[in-house]
Amino acid sequence: MKVKITTKGGDTQHDLSDIRELESCIKRIQRLIKNEVEFKIWEIKETENVIYNHNLNYH
């Protein structure tokens, strides 16, 4: 599964079938949450669908 993480500061893509990419993705998500950054995680297919939205306004 490939995902894209989008923030106001930019996007990164990760192939979660590669363990190093998965670890990198997890570390990025942990940093974003720690730094209270809003982000979305998109599943990359032929079309992009939001699979997770970390919106700080929900708190």
N, C-alpha and C positions, 0 to 999 in steps of 0.2 A: 504494500500500500504506500502510495506517495502522498505527502501532505505539504501544504504551504502554510506558513505562519505569517500573518500580516499584522503590522503595527503602523502607527503614524510615521515611525522612523524608517520603515522599509520592510521588505519581505525576505523570507528564507524558505528554501524547499528542502525536504528531507525524504529519503527513501527508507521507510521503516523496516523493510526486509533485510537491510544491512545493519548489523548490531552496532557498528560505530556511529552510523547515522541516527539510529534510535537513541543511543546514549547522548549524542549531541542535541537532538531534539528535546529530550527530557531536561537536560541542563538549561537549554534556552528557555523553556517554559518555566522552570523553577526561578530563573533570574527575572523573567518578566513579571511573575507573580510577586516576588520579593520586592521588586522596584515599583510595584503598583502601576504597571503598564497595561493598558487595554490592548487586547489582541484577539484575533480570530484564527481558528485552525480550519483549513479547507482541505477536503479530500480531493486529490487531483485525479480526474477521470476525463472523459471527453467533454463533460461540462463540470464546472466547479460548484460544490455545495458546501455551505457552512456546516461543519460537524461539531464545532464548539465555539462559543462566543464569550470571552471573559470581559464583561462590561462592568466597570466599577460603579455604575449608577444603580446596580441591583442591590447593593449592600444597605 
